[in-house]
Amino acid sequence: MLRCAITSGEGWTALAQARRWAGAGIEFVQLREKHLAPADLLRLASSIAAAIHLGQPGQEDQPRGRTKLLLNGPAELAVQAGAAGVHLTARPDELTPAEVRRRFALLGAPPPIVGVSCHTLEQVQRADAGGADLILFGPVFEKRVAGVVVVAGVGLDDLRAACAASAAAPVLALGGVTRGNAPLCLQAGAAGVAGIRLFDDAELP
């Protein structure tokens, strides 16, 4: 099961979060700190990339560098920070995965991992056809902001359809996913789960 832990928007708290997630062997850390200025985001992303690349003391059984940092931000900043890739929205004006890869190549960086957040089957199909490496689909159960449900979930049937619509990119369930309902997402065809609060507990899914 693939896991994508998304930072909570609280700035440098993300560094401690990322260290813990890397120690647990979580595959992807998505740095989503929209409020930070570019210079501050670069410093934070660089610190996280260095921390997860070095691995965690006492975790010798985990391959070093297993956790990959994906940045919600410009490709150029991701390259500067040493991130493994970027995470995109499905907005029409967003860069495509191919454009991100071209920018990484122009900067002499290795091919990036490109994730895309999708909310409809059309977006899933477009992201998959466009070469996304990872698709986050949701909200499956719900979306909460400050503990209040702001968007109802689309349900497991839509998740199942989204997984079927993606021919190549693995689909991760997002939105209201818990340890209790994560198995239902996998049964619906998801390759894994993603979330902001999902991985905050000591017992990670």
Residue frames as a rotation matrix with the C-alpha (Angstrom) as fourth column:
MET 1
0.576 0.818 0.000 0.00
0.818 -0.576 0.000 0.00
0.000 0.000 -1.000 0.00
LEU 2
-0.428 -0.669 0.608 1.36
0.646 -0.697 -0.312 3.38
0.632 0.259 0.730 -1.04
ARG 3
0.387 0.504 -0.772 1.04
0.894 -0.408 0.182 6.19
-0.224 -0.761 -0.609 1.50
CYS 4
-0.303 -0.420 0.855 1.23
0.572 -0.798 -0.190 9.94
0.762 0.432 0.482 0.90
ALA 5
0.088 0.246 -0.965 1.41
0.958 -0.288 0.014 12.14
-0.275 -0.925 -0.261 4.00
ILE 6
0.121 0.071 0.990 0.46
0.584 -0.811 -0.013 15.76
0.802 0.580 -0.139 3.41
THR 7
-0.795 -0.492 -0.353 1.80
0.572 -0.415 -0.708 18.49
0.202 -0.765 0.612 5.68
SER 8
-0.079 0.889 -0.452 -0.69
0.989 0.015 -0.144 20.42
-0.122 -0.458 -0.880 7.76
GLY 9
0.295 0.196 0.935 0.05
0.538 -0.843 0.007 23.99
0.789 0.501 -0.354 6.71
GLU 10
0.981 0.054 -0.187 1.78
0.192 -0.432 0.881 24.88
-0.033 -0.900 -0.434 9.97
GLY 11
0.673 -0.739 0.021 5.18
-0.677 -0.627 -0.385 25.77
0.298 0.245 -0.923 8.59
TRP 12
-0.246 -0.962 -0.122 8.23
-0.806 0.272 -0.526 24.34
0.539 -0.031 -0.842 10.30
THR 13
0.105 0.379 0.919 6.14
-0.748 0.639 -0.178 21.77
-0.655 -0.669 0.351 12.14
ALA 14
0.871 0.278 -0.404 6.37
-0.490 0.546 -0.680 19.95
0.032 0.790 0.612 8.82
LEU 15
-0.025 -0.958 -0.286 10.05
-0.774 0.199 -0.601 19.16
0.633 0.207 -0.746 9.41
ALA 16
-0.622 -0.150 0.769 9.34
-0.706 0.533 -0.466 17.10
-0.340 -0.832 -0.438 12.51
GLN 17
0.470 0.851 0.232 6.37
-0.572 0.494 -0.654 15.49
-0.672 0.175 0.720 10.76
ALA 18
0.683 -0.215 -0.698 8.49
-0.640 0.285 -0.714 14.52
0.352 0.934 0.057 7.77
ARG 19
-0.453 -0.884 0.120 11.23
-0.818 0.358 -0.451 13.03
0.356 -0.302 -0.885 9.93
ARG 20
-0.361 0.387 0.849 8.69
-0.583 0.617 -0.529 10.83
-0.728 -0.686 0.003 11.70
TRP 21
0.714 0.685 -0.143 7.02
-0.513 0.373 -0.773 9.79
-0.477 0.625 0.618 8.45
ALA 22
0.298 -0.693 -0.657 10.37
-0.777 0.224 -0.588 8.93
0.554 0.685 -0.472 6.88
GLY 23
-0.642 -0.536 0.549 11.22
-0.765 0.494 -0.412 6.85
-0.051 -0.685 -0.727 9.94
ALA 24
-0.025 0.744 0.668 7.96
-0.400 0.605 -0.689 4.96
-0.916 -0.284 0.282 9.40
GLY 25
-0.733 -0.393 0.556 8.85
0.290 0.559 0.777 4.29
-0.616 0.730 -0.296 5.77
ILE 26
0.411 0.901 -0.141 6.00
0.274 -0.269 -0.923 6.33
-0.870 0.341 -0.357 4.27
GLU 27
0.069 -0.428 0.901 6.58
0.948 0.310 0.075 6.55
-0.312 0.849 0.427 0.55
PHE 28
-0.251 -0.090 0.964 5.66
0.647 -0.756 0.098 10.18
0.720 0.648 0.248 -0.18
VAL 29
-0.199 0.202 -0.959 5.64
0.758 -0.589 -0.281 13.41
-0.622 -0.782 -0.036 1.80
GLN 30
0.045 0.309 0.950 3.71
0.834 -0.536 0.135 16.19
0.551 0.786 -0.282 0.07
LEU 31
-0.639 -0.337 -0.692 4.85
0.675 -0.677 -0.294 19.61
-0.370 -0.654 0.660 1.30
ARG 32
-0.077 0.758 0.647 1.76
0.754 -0.381 0.536 21.79
0.653 0.529 -0.542 1.09
GLU 33
-0.148 -0.096 -0.984 2.49
0.837 -0.543 -0.073 25.11
-0.527 -0.834 0.161 2.77
LYS 34
0.197 0.335 0.921 0.68
0.910 -0.412 -0.045 27.70
0.364 0.847 -0.387 0.67
HIS 35
0.947 0.290 -0.139 1.16
0.322 -0.844 0.430 30.53
0.008 -0.452 -0.892 3.17
LEU 36
0.312 -0.913 -0.263 4.97
0.497 -0.079 0.864 30.51
-0.810 -0.400 0.429 3.01
ALA 37
0.646 -0.255 -0.720 6.93
-0.625 -0.718 -0.306 32.98
-0.439 0.647 -0.623 0.91
PRO 38
0.862 -0.278 -0.424 9.14
-0.182 0.610 -0.771 31.33
0.472 0.742 0.475 -1.74
ALA 39
-0.112 -0.978 0.174 12.35
-0.589 -0.075 -0.805 31.88
0.800 -0.193 -0.568 0.24
ASP 40
-0.235 0.101 0.967 10.84
-0.934 0.251 -0.254 30.36
-0.269 -0.963 0.035 3.39
LEU 41
0.817 0.566 0.113 9.36
-0.494 0.787 -0.371 27.47
-0.299 0.247 0.922 1.42
LEU 42
0.534 -0.706 -0.465 12.76
-0.327 0.335 -0.884 26.79
0.780 0.624 -0.052 -0.13
ARG 43
-0.411 -0.718 0.561 14.45
-0.806 -0.001 -0.592 26.67
0.426 -0.696 -0.578 3.27
LEU 44
0.079 0.537 0.840 11.81
-0.821 0.513 -0.250 24.33
-0.565 -0.670 0.482 4.68
ALA 45
0.925 0.296 -0.238 11.78
-0.379 0.697 -0.608 22.07
-0.014 0.653 0.757 1.62
SER 46
0.203 -0.936 -0.288 15.58
-0.510 0.150 -0.847 21.88
0.836 0.319 -0.447 1.61
SER 47
-0.446 -0.338 0.829 15.63
-0.895 0.154 -0.419 20.91
0.014 -0.929 -0.371 5.29
ILE 48
0.443 0.691 0.572 13.01
-0.640 0.690 -0.337 18.20
-0.627 -0.217 0.748 4.76
ALA 49
0.839 -0.160 -0.520 14.72
-0.388 0.494 -0.778 16.83
0.382 0.854 0.353 1.65
ALA 50
-0.199 -0.979 0.036 18.01
-0.663 0.108 -0.741 16.58
0.721 -0.171 -0.671 3.55
ALA 51
-0.303 0.120 0.945 16.36
-0.901 0.287 -0.325 14.97
-0.311 -0.950 0.022 6.58
ILE 52
0.653 0.641 0.404 14.52
-0.485 0.763 -0.427 12.25
-0.582 0.083 0.809 4.68
HIS 53
0.660 -0.491 -0.568 17.45
-0.486 0.296 -0.822 11.58
0.572 0.819 -0.043 2.34
LEU 54
-0.358 -0.880 0.311 19.75
-0.797 0.115 -0.593 10.80
0.486 -0.460 -0.743 5.26
GLY 55
-0.043 0.402 -0.914 17.31
0.216 0.897 0.385 8.34
0.975 -0.181 -0.125 6.80
GLN 56
0.552 0.387 0.739 16.49
-0.605 -0.425 0.674 8.01
0.574 -0.819 0.000 10.48
PRO 57
-0.603 -0.767 0.218 18.74
-0.689 0.364 -0.626 6.78
0.401 -0.528 -0.748 13.28
GLY 58
-0.628 0.316 0.711 17.54
-0.432 0.618 -0.656 3.45
-0.647 -0.719 -0.252 14.58
GLN 59
0.558 0.829 -0.028 15.78
-0.439 0.267 -0.858 2.63
-0.704 0.491 0.513 11.32
GLU 60
-0.440 -0.876 -0.196 18.57
-0.661 0.169 0.731 0.62
-0.608 0.451 -0.654 9.74
ASP 61
-0.513 0.306 0.802 16.04
0.442 0.895 -0.058 -1.89
-0.736 0.325 -0.594 8.38
GLN 62
0.669 0.739 -0.080 14.46
0.351 -0.408 -0.843 0.85
-0.656 0.535 -0.532 6.26
PRO 63
0.060 -0.663 0.747 16.19
0.996 -0.008 -0.088 1.72
0.064 0.749 0.660 2.95
ARG 64
-0.331 -0.237 -0.913 17.65
0.411 -0.907 0.086 5.21
-0.849 -0.347 0.398 3.14
GLY 65
-0.848 0.017 -0.529 15.96
-0.394 -0.687 0.610 7.66
-0.354 0.726 0.590 0.81
ARG 66
-0.736 0.622 0.269 12.83
0.674 0.711 0.199 5.54
-0.068 0.327 -0.943 0.52
THR 67
0.236 0.843 -0.484 10.58
0.721 -0.486 -0.494 8.49
-0.652 -0.232 -0.722 1.38
LYS 68
-0.517 -0.358 0.778 10.22
0.830 -0.430 0.354 10.96
0.208 0.829 0.519 -1.49
LEU 69
-0.375 0.327 -0.867 9.45
0.363 -0.809 -0.462 14.66
-0.853 -0.488 0.185 -1.06
LEU 70
-0.282 0.389 0.877 6.91
0.910 -0.180 0.373 16.17
0.303 0.903 -0.304 -3.46
LEU 71
-0.800 -0.122 -0.588 6.53
0.367 -0.874 -0.318 19.94
-0.475 -0.470 0.744 -3.40
ASN 72
0.402 0.872 0.278 3.33
0.899 -0.318 -0.301 21.91
-0.174 0.371 -0.912 -3.95
GLY 73
0.469 -0.328 -0.820 5.20
-0.060 -0.938 0.341 24.68
-0.881 -0.111 -0.460 -5.65
PRO 74
0.681 -0.193 -0.707 7.26
-0.723 -0.331 -0.606 25.70
-0.117 0.924 -0.365 -8.69
ALA 75
0.926 -0.368 -0.081 9.40
0.319 0.881 -0.350 23.08
0.200 0.299 0.933 -10.39
GLU 76
0.237 -0.891 0.386 12.41
-0.018 -0.401 -0.916 25.36
0.971 0.211 -0.111 -10.16
LEU 77
0.128 -0.132 0.983 12.06
-0.939 -0.336 0.077 25.65
0.320 -0.933 -0.167 -6.39
ALA 78
0.919 0.237 0.314 11.65
-0.327 0.904 0.274 21.88
-0.219 -0.355 0.909 -6.10
VAL 79
0.670 -0.739 -0.074 14.93
0.393 0.437 -0.809 21.36
0.630 0.513 0.583 -7.97
GLN 80
0.008 -0.676 0.737 16.72
-0.450 -0.660 -0.601 23.89
0.893 -0.327 -0.310 -5.77
ALA 81
0.309 0.219 0.925 15.46
-0.951 0.045 0.307 22.16
0.026 -0.975 0.222 -2.64
GLY 82
-0.782 -0.610 -0.127 16.44
-0.613 0.790 -0.018 18.69
0.111 0.064 -0.992 -3.79
ALA 83
-0.001 0.870 0.494 12.84
-0.667 0.367 -0.648 17.42
-0.745 -0.330 0.580 -3.82
ALA 84
-0.641 -0.206 0.739 12.05
0.233 0.866 0.443 14.26
-0.731 0.456 -0.507 -5.76
GLY 85
-0.639 0.461 0.616 9.25
0.691 -0.008 0.722 15.97
0.338 0.888 -0.313 -7.63
VAL 86
-0.910 0.399 0.109 6.18
-0.414 -0.881 -0.231 18.15
0.004 -0.256 0.967 -7.47
HIS 87
-0.538 0.833 0.129 2.46
0.746 0.542 -0.386 17.80
-0.392 -0.111 -0.913 -6.82
LEU 88
-0.976 0.177 0.125 0.06
-0.051 -0.748 0.662 19.59
0.211 0.640 0.739 -9.17
THR 89
-0.314 0.949 0.016 -3.58
-0.283 -0.077 -0.956 20.57
-0.907 -0.304 0.292 -9.11
ALA 90
-0.391 0.261 0.883 -5.92
0.797 0.576 0.182 19.57
-0.461 0.774 -0.433 -11.94
ARG 91
0.304 0.504 -0.809 -6.72
0.055 -0.856 -0.513 23.19
-0.951 0.112 -0.288 -12.83
PRO 92
0.830 0.081 0.552 -6.71
0.536 0.160 -0.829 23.92
-0.155 0.984 0.089 -16.58
ASP 93
0.824 -0.521 0.223 -4.00
-0.364 -0.789 -0.495 26.58
0.434 0.327 -0.840 -16.12
GLU 94
0.643 -0.594 0.483 -1.68
-0.373 0.308 0.875 24.22
-0.669 -0.743 -0.023 -14.20
LEU 95
-0.276 -0.815 -0.510 1.54
-0.951 0.153 0.269 22.85
-0.141 0.559 -0.817 -15.64
THR 96
0.795 0.422 -0.436 1.33
-0.502 0.861 -0.081 19.40
0.341 0.283 0.896 -17.20
PRO 97
0.751 -0.553 0.360 3.58
0.073 0.613 0.787 16.54
-0.656 -0.565 0.501 -16.03
ALA 98
0.490 -0.578 0.653 5.45
0.867 0.248 -0.432 16.81
0.088 0.778 0.622 -19.34
GLU 99
0.586 -0.251 0.770 6.13
0.004 -0.950 -0.313 20.52
0.810 0.187 -0.556 -18.76
VAL 100
0.845 -0.297 0.446 7.39
-0.494 -0.110 0.863 19.79
-0.207 -0.949 -0.239 -15.24
ARG 101
0.638 -0.624 0.451 9.76
0.517 0.781 0.350 17.14
-0.571 0.010 0.821 -16.61
ARG 102
0.499 -0.450 0.741 11.08
0.662 -0.353 -0.661 19.55
0.559 0.820 0.122 -19.23
ARG 103
0.708 -0.215 0.673 11.82
-0.429 -0.888 0.168 22.15
0.561 -0.408 -0.721 -16.56
PHE 104
0.788 -0.453 0.418 13.63
-0.202 0.451 0.869 19.58
-0.582 -0.769 0.264 -14.41
ALA 105
0.552 -0.586 0.594 15.67
0.801 0.570 -0.183 18.47
-0.231 0.577 0.784 -17.44
LEU 106
0.601 -0.298 0.742 16.60
0.288 -0.785 -0.549 22.05
0.746 0.543 -0.386 -18.36
LEU 107
0.658 -0.329 0.678 17.93
-0.714 -0.557 0.423 22.50
0.238 -0.762 -0.602 -14.82
GLY 108
-0.239 -0.836 -0.495 19.97
-0.618 0.524 -0.587 19.32
0.749 0.166 -0.641 -15.05
ALA 109
-0.332 0.210 0.920 17.87
-0.875 0.295 -0.383 17.49
-0.352 -0.932 0.086 -12.45
PRO 110
-0.979 0.025 0.203 16.84
0.071 0.971 0.227 13.83
-0.191 0.236 -0.953 -12.58
PRO 111
-0.524 0.851 0.011 13.35
0.009 -0.007 1.000 13.02
0.851 0.525 -0.004 -13.92
PRO 112
-0.761 0.237 0.604 10.82
-0.645 -0.369 -0.669 14.05
0.064 -0.899 0.434 -11.27
ILE 113
-0.692 0.711 -0.126 7.92
0.722 0.679 -0.134 12.20
-0.010 -0.183 -0.983 -9.69
VAL 114
-0.877 0.437 0.201 4.78
-0.367 -0.878 0.308 14.14
0.311 0.196 0.930 -10.60
GLY 115
-0.678 0.714 -0.177 1.59
0.682 0.519 -0.515 13.81
-0.276 -0.470 -0.839 -8.57
VAL 116
-0.794 0.512 0.329 -1.78
-0.191 -0.723 0.663 15.33
0.577 0.464 0.672 -9.47
SER 117
-0.772 0.635 0.025 -4.85
0.070 0.123 -0.990 15.95
-0.632 -0.762 -0.140 -7.29
CYS 118
-0.843 0.530 -0.089 -8.09
-0.119 -0.023 0.993 15.06
0.524 0.848 0.083 -9.09
HIS 119
-0.722 0.658 0.215 -11.75
-0.368 -0.102 -0.924 15.38
-0.586 -0.746 0.316 -8.16
THR 120
0.441 0.863 -0.247 -13.54
-0.699 0.158 -0.698 14.07
-0.563 0.481 0.672 -11.26
LEU 121
0.466 -0.222 0.857 -13.15
0.411 0.911 0.013 11.13
-0.783 0.346 0.516 -13.63
GLU 122
0.920 -0.126 0.372 -12.32
0.301 -0.381 -0.874 13.53
0.252 0.916 -0.313 -16.46
GLN 123
0.619 -0.728 0.295 -9.45
-0.778 -0.620 0.102 14.96
0.109 -0.293 -0.950 -14.42
VAL 124
0.332 -0.474 0.816 -8.20
-0.303 0.765 0.568 11.47
-0.893 -0.436 0.110 -13.59
GLN 125
0.671 -0.026 0.741 -8.18
0.617 0.573 -0.539 10.49
-0.411 0.819 0.400 -17.27
ARG 126
0.895 -0.341 0.286 -6.42
-0.066 -0.737 -0.673 13.70
0.441 0.584 -0.682 -18.26
ALA 127
0.485 -0.744 0.460 -3.77
-0.836 -0.239 0.495 13.33
-0.258 -0.625 -0.737 -15.55
ASP 128
0.366 -0.311 0.877 -3.15
0.048 0.948 0.316 9.70
-0.929 -0.074 0.362 -16.45
ALA 129
0.766 -0.035 0.641 -2.93
0.638 0.163 -0.753 10.41
-0.078 0.986 0.147 -20.18
GLY 130
0.860 -0.413 0.300 -0.66
-0.298 -0.883 -0.362 13.36
0.415 0.222 -0.882 -19.43
GLY 131
0.146 -0.882 -0.449 1.91
0.117 0.466 -0.877 11.17
0.982 0.075 0.172 -17.71
ALA 132
0.355 0.007 0.935 1.23
-0.863 -0.382 0.330 11.65
0.359 -0.924 -0.130 -14.00
ASP 133
-0.582 -0.626 -0.519 3.14
-0.291 0.757 -0.585 9.25
0.759 -0.189 -0.623 -11.77
LEU 134
-0.817 0.302 -0.490 0.64
0.574 0.357 -0.737 9.48
-0.048 -0.884 -0.466 -8.93
ILE 135
-0.419 0.753 0.507 -3.01
-0.075 -0.585 0.808 10.56
0.905 0.301 0.301 -8.68
LEU 136
-0.944 0.250 -0.214 -4.70
0.233 0.046 -0.971 11.64
-0.233 -0.967 -0.102 -5.45
PHE 137
-0.574 0.805 0.148 -8.47
0.102 -0.109 0.989 11.30
0.812 0.583 -0.020 -5.84
GLY 138
-0.485 0.473 -0.736 -11.09
0.873 0.208 -0.441 12.68
-0.055 -0.856 -0.514 -3.51
PRO 139
-0.581 -0.200 0.789 -12.59
-0.812 0.214 -0.543 13.61
-0.061 -0.956 -0.287 -1.26
VAL 140
-0.724 0.281 -0.630 -13.70
-0.011 0.909 0.417 10.00
0.690 0.309 -0.655 -0.97
PHE 141
-0.309 0.599 -0.738 -15.43
0.918 0.392 -0.066 10.30
0.250 -0.698 -0.671 2.41
GLU 142
0.828 0.540 -0.149 -15.33
0.560 -0.805 0.194 14.02
-0.015 -0.244 -0.970 3.23
LYS 143
-0.230 -0.860 0.455 -13.18
0.584 -0.496 -0.643 17.12
0.779 0.118 0.616 3.36
ARG 144
0.655 0.403 -0.639 -12.79
0.755 -0.326 0.568 18.92
0.021 -0.855 -0.518 6.68
VAL 145
-0.197 -0.674 0.712 -11.39
0.298 -0.733 -0.612 22.35
0.934 0.091 0.345 7.46
ALA 146
-0.713 -0.154 0.684 -10.81
-0.552 -0.480 -0.682 23.17
0.434 -0.864 0.256 11.14
GLY 147
-0.932 0.271 0.239 -12.89
0.024 0.706 -0.708 20.14
-0.361 -0.654 -0.664 12.06
VAL 148
-0.005 0.967 -0.254 -15.89
-0.391 -0.236 -0.890 21.19
-0.920 0.095 0.379 9.97
VAL 149
-0.254 0.009 0.967 -17.04
0.724 0.665 0.184 19.19
-0.641 0.747 -0.176 6.94
VAL 150
-0.233 0.108 -0.966 -16.86
-0.375 -0.927 -0.013 21.57
-0.897 0.360 0.257 3.97
VAL 151
-0.249 0.172 -0.953 -17.19
-0.945 0.170 0.278 19.08
0.210 0.970 0.120 1.11
ALA 152
0.547 0.500 0.672 -19.14
-0.613 0.785 -0.085 15.82
-0.570 -0.366 0.736 1.17
GLY 153
-0.480 -0.778 0.406 -17.38
-0.324 0.587 0.742 12.70
-0.815 0.224 -0.534 0.01
VAL 154
-0.238 0.341 -0.910 -17.91
-0.968 -0.008 0.251 11.28
0.078 0.940 0.331 -3.47
GLY 155
0.608 0.547 0.575 -18.02
-0.666 0.746 -0.005 7.73
-0.432 -0.381 0.818 -2.13
LEU 156
-0.180 -0.720 0.670 -16.36
-0.255 0.692 0.675 4.41
-0.950 -0.049 -0.308 -2.82
ASP 157
0.498 0.408 0.765 -18.16
0.604 0.470 -0.643 3.86
-0.622 0.783 -0.013 -6.13
ASP 158
0.981 -0.179 -0.075 -16.59
-0.185 -0.754 -0.631 7.00
0.056 0.632 -0.773 -7.57
LEU 159
0.195 -0.953 0.231 -13.21
-0.790 -0.014 0.613 5.95
-0.581 -0.302 -0.756 -6.19
ARG 160
0.042 -0.114 0.993 -13.63
0.249 0.963 0.100 2.56
-0.968 0.242 0.069 -7.88
ALA 161
0.836 0.329 0.439 -14.45
0.502 -0.137 -0.854 4.30
-0.221 0.934 -0.280 -11.17
ALA 162
0.780 -0.604 -0.164 -11.45
-0.616 -0.787 -0.029 6.63
-0.112 0.124 -0.986 -10.79
CYS 163
-0.027 -0.810 0.586 -9.10
-0.469 0.528 0.709 3.69
-0.883 -0.256 -0.394 -10.25
ALA 164
0.223 0.197 0.955 -10.50
0.619 0.728 -0.295 2.00
-0.754 0.656 0.040 -13.35
ALA 165
0.970 0.237 0.051 -10.13
0.197 -0.644 -0.740 5.23
-0.143 0.728 -0.671 -15.35
SER 166
0.458 -0.880 -0.130 -6.39
-0.829 -0.475 0.295 5.46
-0.321 -0.028 -0.947 -14.71
ALA 167
0.917 -0.073 -0.392 -4.56
-0.178 0.803 -0.568 3.07
0.356 0.591 0.724 -17.01
ALA 168
0.213 -0.951 -0.226 -1.05
0.344 0.289 -0.893 3.67
0.914 0.113 0.389 -15.70
ALA 169
-0.501 -0.463 0.731 -0.86
-0.407 -0.620 -0.671 6.01
0.764 -0.634 0.122 -12.70
PRO 170
-0.564 0.304 -0.768 -1.65
0.722 0.633 -0.280 4.55
0.401 -0.712 -0.577 -9.26
VAL 171
-0.008 0.677 0.736 -4.63
-0.128 -0.730 0.671 6.21
0.992 -0.089 0.093 -7.58
LEU 172
-0.834 -0.249 -0.493 -4.51
0.461 0.178 -0.869 7.08
0.304 -0.952 -0.034 -3.87
ALA 173
0.214 0.977 -0.023 -7.69
0.743 -0.147 0.653 7.75
0.635 -0.157 -0.757 -1.91
LEU 174
-0.876 -0.472 0.097 -7.87
0.337 -0.746 -0.575 11.17
0.343 -0.471 0.813 -0.25
GLY 175
-0.517 0.663 0.542 -10.40
-0.567 -0.740 0.363 12.83
0.641 -0.119 0.758 2.04
GLY 176
0.295 0.682 0.669 -11.68
-0.949 0.127 0.289 11.47
0.112 -0.720 0.685 5.32
VAL 177
0.353 -0.243 -0.904 -9.56
-0.142 0.941 -0.309 8.32
0.925 0.237 0.297 5.07
THR 178
0.383 -0.205 0.900 -8.90
-0.923 -0.048 0.382 6.61
-0.035 -0.977 -0.208 8.42
ARG 179
-0.759 -0.634 0.145 -7.23
-0.641 0.768 0.001 3.41
-0.112 -0.092 -0.989 9.55
GLY 180
-0.357 0.705 0.613 -10.72
-0.122 0.615 -0.779 1.93
-0.926 -0.353 -0.133 9.78
ASN 181
0.673 0.740 -0.016 -11.89
-0.087 0.057 -0.995 2.72
-0.735 0.670 0.103 6.24
ALA 182
-0.081 -0.797 -0.599 -8.53
-0.869 -0.238 0.433 2.51
-0.488 0.556 -0.673 4.42
PRO 183
-0.728 -0.198 0.656 -9.09
0.030 0.947 0.319 -1.22
-0.685 0.252 -0.684 3.64
LEU 184
0.324 0.913 0.247 -12.33
0.456 0.078 -0.887 -0.27
-0.829 0.399 -0.391 1.86
CYS 185
0.548 -0.220 -0.807 -10.35
-0.629 -0.744 -0.225 2.08
-0.550 0.631 -0.546 -0.38
LEU 186
-0.581 -0.814 -0.007 -7.94
-0.658 0.465 0.592 -0.70
-0.479 0.349 -0.806 -1.27
GLN 187
-0.426 0.515 0.744 -10.83
0.409 0.843 -0.350 -3.04
-0.807 0.156 -0.570 -2.01
ALA 188
0.657 0.697 -0.288 -12.20
0.118 -0.471 -0.874 -0.39
-0.745 0.540 -0.392 -4.38
GLY 189
0.730 -0.413 0.544 -8.94
0.667 0.256 -0.700 -0.52
0.150 0.874 0.462 -6.35
ALA 190
0.874 -0.431 0.223 -6.86
-0.448 -0.894 0.028 2.25
0.187 -0.124 -0.974 -4.76
ALA 191
0.338 -0.854 -0.396 -3.13
0.274 0.492 -0.826 1.66
0.900 0.171 0.400 -4.70
GLY 192
-0.598 -0.544 -0.588 -2.91
0.730 -0.068 -0.680 3.47
0.330 -0.836 0.438 -1.38
VAL 193
0.557 0.786 -0.268 -4.13
0.816 -0.459 0.351 6.33
0.153 -0.414 -0.897 0.78
ALA 194
-0.544 -0.672 0.502 -3.27
0.537 -0.739 -0.408 9.98
0.645 0.048 0.763 1.37
GLY 195
0.590 0.801 -0.099 -4.18
0.623 -0.374 0.687 12.55
0.514 -0.467 -0.720 3.97
ILE 196
0.031 -0.503 0.864 -3.22
-0.329 -0.821 -0.467 15.43
0.944 -0.269 -0.191 6.22
ARG 197
0.082 0.072 0.994 -4.37
-0.993 -0.077 0.087 14.03
0.082 -0.994 0.066 9.57
LEU 198
0.806 0.347 -0.480 -4.32
-0.391 0.920 0.011 10.36
0.446 0.179 0.877 8.60
PHE 199
0.320 -0.798 -0.511 -0.70
0.463 0.602 -0.650 9.88
0.826 -0.029 0.562 9.65
ASP 200
0.062 -0.270 0.961 -0.70
-0.608 -0.774 -0.178 12.04
0.792 -0.573 -0.212 12.77
ASP 201
0.842 0.331 0.426 -1.38
-0.538 0.456 0.709 9.11
0.041 -0.826 0.562 15.14
ALA 202
-0.069 -0.898 0.434 1.36
-0.841 0.286 0.458 6.94
-0.536 -0.334 -0.775 16.55
GLU 203
-0.256 0.063 0.965 -0.16
0.253 0.967 0.004 3.90
-0.933 0.245 -0.263 14.85
LEU 204
-0.411 0.035 -0.911 0.18
-0.747 -0.585 0.315 4.66
-0.522 0.810 0.267 11.16
PRO 205
0.680 0.689 0.251 -1.93
-0.371 0.618 -0.693 2.82
-0.633 0.378 0.676 8.56
